[in-house]
């Protein structure tokens, strides 16, 4: 099993979600996150006062899946999340050593 973490543009979440769900991904978690990278936050105005935030809002996906689906999931994220601009995001892949379903103690791939 593998865990895929992706930091994506929030505006691309629905497209990516639809694509990976069509592949049969059974487990997905997402978070609203803030961070910094090569793209810098744009100056904003609040009540007439200009300020520059030091972070950029993004969405973080965490997907745990069987090894056979890793490449198709990554392809979905790359294809659907790409705008060609700085700030499209990053993908990280980790080993998932074990998984447990709390409800009935299933383990491994059955727990997904």
N, C-alpha and C positions, 0 to 999 in steps of 0.2 A: 504494500500500500504506500501511497505517496500523499503528501500534503502540499498543495499548491497555494501560495499566497500571492496575491496580485494587488498592487496599488493602481487604481484606475481613475480616470475622470468620472466624476459623479454622473455627468450627462450620458455616459456610455453604459451605465449599469444595466438598464433594461435590455438593451441589445445583447450584451454579453450573457445575462441571465437566461434569456430566451434560447440562445445558442447552446449553452452548456446543459440546460434542462432537456433539450431535444436529444442530446447525446446519452441521456439516461443517468446523469449525475444525481446521486441520491442524497448527498450531504453538502450543504453550502451555508456559510455564515458570512454576513457582511457587516461592516462598521462604517460610520462616518468618522474619518480621521483628518488630521491636519498635519502638514509637514512642509519641508522645504527641499528644493532641489535646484536644478539648473534654471527652471522657470521661476521668475520672481513675482511676488504678489503685486498687483496693480494698485496704484493710489486710489483710495476711496474717500467719499465725503459723507460725514455724518453730522447733521444739523449745521451745515455750513462750514464745518471744520474738516480740512483735508488731513488724512492720515494714511500711512502705508503699513498694512498688516505684515507681520513677519512670517506668516504661514499661508499655505494654500489649502483649501478644503479638497479632499479626495475621498474615495470609497475604497475600503480594503476588503477583498474577498479572501475567504479561507475555504478551500475545497479539499476534502479527503476522499480519495478514490483509488480504485485498483490501478495497477501499473498500465494495463492495456488502454485506459482512457486518458492517461497523462498527456500524450502527444495531441490527441484530438481536442482536449480541453485547452491546452496552451495555444493551439491553432485558432480556436474560437476567440480567445482573449486577444491574441495578436490581430486577428482579422477585424473583429467587431470594435476593438478599442482604439484602433489606429486612426489618428487624424493627420499624422505627418508633421505635427508641431511639437516643439519642446514641451514636456509635461504630460505626455501620454501615459507614463507610468512605468512600472517594473513588475517582473514576475520572478518569484523564488520558489524552488522545489526542494522539499525535505523528505527524508525517510519517515514514515509513520510506522513505528515498531510494532504497535499493538493498538487495537480498538476494542472497547467493551460497550455493549448496550446495557444500560443500567436496569431497564425494565425486566429483562429475562436472562441477563448474564451471557448473551451471545458474545462471541469473540471473533477477532479477525475480520475478514470480508463480510461475514454474516452480520456483523454488528453495524455495517454501513446501511 
